[in-house]
Amino acid sequence: MGRAKRRGAQQSPDYTTYQLQLDSPVDAYRHYLRAYPSAIQAVNKPDLVQLDTWYYNHLPQLIHARTPPHCTANEIVDVVKWKLARGKWRPALLSYAKAHTNATVVAATTAAFAALMLPSGTSSDTSDASSDTPPTSRAPPPPAAVSAALAHLTALKGVGVATASALLAAADPSVPFMSDDAIEAVVPVRVYTLPVYMRVLEELRAVGESLTKQSDVLTKERGAVRGVGIAEDHGNKMGEQATTQEGGKEEGSTDDVWSVRNVERALWCSGACMRAGKNVGVEKKNSNTSTKRKKTK
């Protein structure tokens, strides 16, 4: 007899020409989050790959290793370079960033991170700093705390809400970076104001919670489907069976906890692909489909 057909298996939708919306399904977000590294390379901006790696993997650990947590003057310059390389280049912003003294930056970032109630100076905080859960798995800071933290940073000359959010996002993955793509996913007009940022914070956190719940459901459903397939096919190898029983996750599926950091990266990648007129890092199967992002009022 032939191999028994597994029940419940469905063909994955094609998201290669799909622009993300706030209510897009988790598979669409996964598609673009996994393409993010390739998109960063494809943008082909000087030093962006190195700056992006530094911003997500190294700067958070540097911040949390200090007592109290803070950034230095050189680090704020590099954060601005990263922000501009990832978006639109504005030389004046970089000039302002370079003019700040180290003492001024340390004082402002110390106060801002204190407003977020960040822990500091422990090995657990350092190891968790670049992950996609808040340090020591604490609850995300409330909107009022985020607003207070932004106020400390925007007091610096030339530091607007978007730049300030980039500094906060480096310290806490539950606080989103105010990228152009994050703004456009939430409001119809790109405006860099505190009220708009607070909406971005609210919406991206809600999206993250929804995607995490969807991930949990899909993991259980796919695990159950694979379990049925194993029961029907007694010729499977023991190694394959053990792998399937571990939870049914797809190979390379590490994006099951959706911080706002991951939500924003997926939105940025989707926007970058649409601007480039192609989907980078993945095979493009259908070039005739085009979906514009829905903007909520």
C-alpha positions as CSV (number, residue, x, y, z in Angstrom):
1,M,0.0,0.0,0.0
2,G,1.1,3.5,-0.7
3,R,2.0,6.1,1.9
4,A,-1.1,7.3,3.8
5,K,-2.2,10.9,3.0
6,R,-1.8,13.1,6.0
7,R,-5.1,14.7,7.0
8,G,-5.4,18.5,7.6
9,A,-2.3,19.5,5.5
10,Q,-2.8,22.7,3.7
11,Q,-0.7,24.5,1.1
12,S,1.0,27.6,2.6
13,P,-0.3,30.9,1.1
14,D,2.0,32.9,-1.1
15,Y,3.2,36.1,0.7
16,T,6.0,37.0,-1.7
17,T,4.1,40.0,-3.0
18,Y,2.0,40.8,0.0
19,Q,2.5,44.0,2.0
20,L,1.8,43.6,5.7
21,Q,-1.1,45.1,7.4
22,L,-1.7,45.3,11.2
23,D,-4.2,42.4,10.9
24,S,-2.1,40.2,8.6
25,P,-1.8,36.5,9.7
26,V,1.2,35.3,11.6
27,D,2.6,33.4,8.6
28,A,2.8,36.6,6.6
29,Y,4.7,38.3,9.5
30,R,7.0,35.3,9.8
31,H,7.7,35.4,6.1
32,Y,9.0,39.0,6.3
33,L,10.7,38.6,9.6
34,R,12.8,35.7,8.2
35,A,13.6,37.8,5.1
36,Y,14.8,40.8,7.2
37,P,18.5,40.0,7.1
38,S,18.4,39.7,3.3
39,A,16.4,42.9,3.0
40,I,19.0,44.8,5.1
41,Q,21.7,43.6,2.8
42,A,19.7,44.3,-0.4
43,V,19.1,48.0,0.7
44,N,22.9,48.3,0.0
45,K,23.5,51.3,2.3
46,P,27.1,51.9,3.5
47,D,27.7,50.1,6.9
48,L,24.0,49.3,7.4
49,V,24.6,45.5,7.8
50,Q,27.3,46.2,10.5
51,L,25.2,48.9,12.2
52,D,22.1,46.7,12.2
53,T,24.0,43.8,13.8
54,W,25.5,46.2,16.4
55,Y,22.2,47.8,17.2
56,Y,20.3,44.6,17.8
57,N,23.0,42.2,19.1
58,H,25.6,44.4,20.9
59,L,24.1,47.7,22.0
60,P,21.4,46.2,24.2
61,Q,24.1,44.2,26.1
62,L,26.3,47.2,26.5
63,I,23.4,49.2,27.9
64,H,22.3,46.5,30.4
65,A,25.9,45.7,31.6
66,R,26.2,49.3,33.0
67,T,25.1,50.5,36.4
68,P,22.9,52.4,35.9
69,P,22.0,51.5,32.3
70,H,22.9,54.3,29.8
71,C,24.3,55.1,26.4
72,T,27.4,57.1,25.5
73,A,27.9,60.0,23.1
74,N,29.5,57.7,20.5
75,E,26.6,55.2,20.8
76,I,24.0,57.9,20.1
77,V,25.9,58.9,17.0
78,D,25.9,55.3,15.8
79,V,22.2,54.9,16.6
80,V,21.4,57.9,14.4
81,K,23.6,56.5,11.6
82,W,21.6,53.2,11.8
83,K,18.3,55.0,11.8
84,L,19.2,57.2,8.8
85,A,20.7,54.3,6.8
86,R,17.6,52.2,7.4
87,G,15.3,55.1,6.4
88,K,15.8,58.6,4.8
89,W,19.2,60.2,5.1
90,R,19.0,63.6,7.0
91,P,22.6,65.0,7.5
92,A,21.4,67.6,10.0
93,L,20.3,64.9,12.5
94,L,23.8,63.4,12.4
95,S,25.4,66.8,13.0
96,Y,23.2,67.4,16.1
97,A,24.1,63.9,17.4
98,K,27.8,64.5,17.1
99,A,27.6,67.8,19.0
100,H,26.4,66.2,22.2
101,T,28.9,65.8,25.0
102,N,29.3,62.4,26.7
103,A,28.1,63.7,30.0
104,T,24.9,65.1,28.5
105,V,24.1,61.8,26.7
106,V,24.8,59.7,29.8
107,A,22.6,61.9,32.0
108,A,19.7,61.9,29.5
109,T,19.8,58.2,28.7
110,T,20.2,57.3,32.4
111,A,17.1,59.2,33.3
112,A,15.2,57.7,30.3
113,F,16.1,54.1,31.1
114,A,15.3,54.7,34.8
115,A,11.8,55.9,33.7
116,L,11.4,52.5,31.9
117,M,12.4,50.9,35.2
118,L,15.1,48.8,33.6
119,P,17.1,46.5,35.8
120,S,20.9,46.7,35.5
121,G,24.3,45.3,36.2
122,T,23.5,41.6,36.4
123,S,24.5,38.8,34.1
124,S,20.9,37.7,33.5
125,D,20.0,41.2,32.2
126,T,23.0,41.2,29.9
127,S,22.2,37.8,28.4
128,D,18.5,38.8,27.9
129,A,19.2,42.2,26.5
130,S,19.3,41.3,22.8
131,S,16.5,38.8,23.0
132,D,12.9,39.4,22.1
133,T,11.5,39.3,25.6
134,P,11.8,42.2,28.1
135,P,14.8,42.0,30.5
136,T,14.3,39.4,33.2
137,S,10.8,38.7,31.7
138,R,9.3,41.7,33.5
139,A,6.1,43.3,32.4
140,P,6.4,45.9,29.6
141,P,6.6,49.5,30.9
142,P,3.2,51.2,30.8
143,P,2.6,54.0,28.2
144,A,3.1,56.7,30.8
145,A,6.5,55.4,31.6
146,V,7.4,55.3,27.9
147,S,6.2,58.8,27.5
148,A,8.3,60.0,30.4
149,A,11.4,58.2,29.1
150,L,10.9,59.9,25.7
151,A,10.7,63.3,27.3
152,H,14.2,62.9,28.8
153,L,15.6,62.1,25.4
154,T,13.8,64.7,23.3
155,A,15.2,67.3,25.6
156,L,18.5,66.8,23.7
157,K,18.9,69.1,20.8
158,G,18.1,67.4,17.5
159,V,16.6,64.3,19.1
160,G,13.0,63.9,18.0
161,V,10.5,61.2,19.0
162,A,11.7,58.8,16.3
163,T,15.4,59.0,17.4
164,A,14.4,58.8,21.0
165,S,12.3,55.7,20.4
166,A,15.4,54.1,18.7
167,L,17.3,54.5,21.9
168,L,14.5,53.1,24.0
169,A,13.9,50.2,21.7
170,A,17.6,49.2,22.0
171,A,17.2,48.9,25.7
172,D,13.7,47.2,25.8
173,P,12.2,45.0,23.1
174,S,8.7,45.9,24.3
175,V,9.2,49.5,23.2
176,P,9.0,49.9,19.4
177,F,11.2,52.0,17.2
178,M,9.2,54.6,15.4
179,S,10.2,53.7,11.8
180,D,8.4,55.2,8.8
181,D,6.8,51.7,8.1
182,A,5.5,51.4,11.6
183,I,3.9,54.8,11.4
184,E,2.3,54.1,8.0
185,A,0.9,50.9,9.3
186,V,-1.0,52.8,12.0
187,V,-1.9,56.2,10.7
188,P,-2.6,57.5,7.1
189,V,-0.1,60.4,7.3
190,R,3.5,60.1,8.4
191,V,3.9,62.4,11.4
192,Y,6.6,62.2,14.0
193,T,4.8,63.3,17.1
194,L,4.3,61.9,20.6
195,P,0.6,61.2,20.1
196,V,1.3,59.2,16.9
197,Y,4.1,57.3,18.7
198,M,1.8,56.4,21.5
199,R,-0.6,54.9,19.0
200,V,2.2,53.0,17.4
201,L,3.2,51.7,20.8
202,E,-0.4,50.6,21.5
203,E,-1.0,49.0,18.1
204,L,2.3,47.1,17.7
205,R,1.9,45.7,21.2
206,A,-1.6,44.5,20.3
207,V,-0.3,43.0,17.1
208,G,2.5,41.2,19.0
209,E,0.1,39.7,21.4
210,S,-2.2,38.5,18.6
211,L,0.7,37.0,16.6
212,T,2.0,35.2,19.7
213,K,-1.4,33.6,20.3
214,Q,-1.6,32.7,16.6
215,S,1.8,31.1,16.8
216,D,0.7,29.0,19.8
217,V,-2.4,27.8,18.0
218,L,-0.5,26.9,14.7
219,T,2.2,25.1,16.6
220,K,-0.4,22.9,18.3
221,E,-2.3,22.3,15.1
222,R,0.7,21.4,13.1
223,G,2.0,19.2,15.8
224,A,-1.3,17.4,15.9
225,V,-1.3,17.0,12.1
226,R,2.2,15.6,12.1
227,G,1.4,13.3,14.9
228,V,-1.5,11.8,12.8
229,G,0.9,11.4,9.9
230,I,3.3,9.4,12.1
231,A,0.5,7.2,13.4
232,E,-0.6,6.4,9.8
233,D,2.9,5.8,8.5
234,H,4.6,3.0,10.4
235,G,7.6,3.2,8.1
236,N,8.8,6.6,9.6
237,K,12.2,6.6,11.2
238,M,12.4,6.9,14.9
239,G,14.5,10.1,14.5
240,E,11.8,11.7,12.4
241,Q,9.1,10.8,14.9
242,A,11.1,12.2,17.8
243,T,11.6,15.5,16.0
244,T,7.9,15.8,15.1
245,Q,6.8,15.1,18.7
246,E,8.8,17.9,20.1
247,G,6.0,20.4,19.3
248,G,5.5,20.5,15.5
249,K,7.5,23.7,14.9
250,E,8.7,24.3,11.4
251,E,12.4,24.2,10.8
252,G,14.0,27.5,11.8
253,S,10.9,28.7,13.5
254,T,12.3,30.8,16.3
255,D,9.8,33.7,16.0
256,D,7.0,32.4,18.2
257,V,7.2,35.2,20.8
258,W,6.3,38.4,19.0
259,S,7.9,41.4,20.7
260,V,7.2,44.8,19.1
261,R,10.8,44.6,18.0
262,N,10.0,41.7,15.7
263,V,6.7,43.2,14.6
264,E,8.5,46.4,13.5
265,R,11.2,44.5,11.7
266,A,8.7,42.6,9.7
267,L,6.8,45.7,8.8
268,W,10.0,47.4,7.8
269,C,11.0,44.4,5.6
270,S,7.7,44.4,3.9
271,G,7.9,48.1,3.1
272,A,11.5,47.7,1.9
273,C,10.5,44.9,-0.4
274,M,7.6,46.9,-1.8
275,R,9.8,50.0,-2.4
276,A,12.4,47.8,-4.2
277,G,9.7,46.2,-6.3
278,K,10.8,42.8,-5.3
279,N,10.8,40.4,-2.4
280,V,14.4,39.8,-1.2
281,G,15.7,36.7,0.4
282,V,12.8,34.5,-0.8
283,E,11.7,33.1,-4.1
284,K,9.1,35.2,-5.8
285,K,6.4,33.0,-7.2
286,N,3.7,35.4,-8.3
287,S,4.7,38.8,-9.6
288,N,1.2,39.8,-10.7
289,T,-0.3,40.2,-7.2
290,S,0.0,43.5,-5.4
291,T,-1.6,44.4,-2.1
292,K,-1.3,47.8,-0.5
293,R,-1.1,48.2,3.2
294,K,-4.4,49.1,4.9
295,K,-4.0,52.3,7.0
296,T,-6.3,52.7,9.9
297,K,-7.5,56.1,11.1
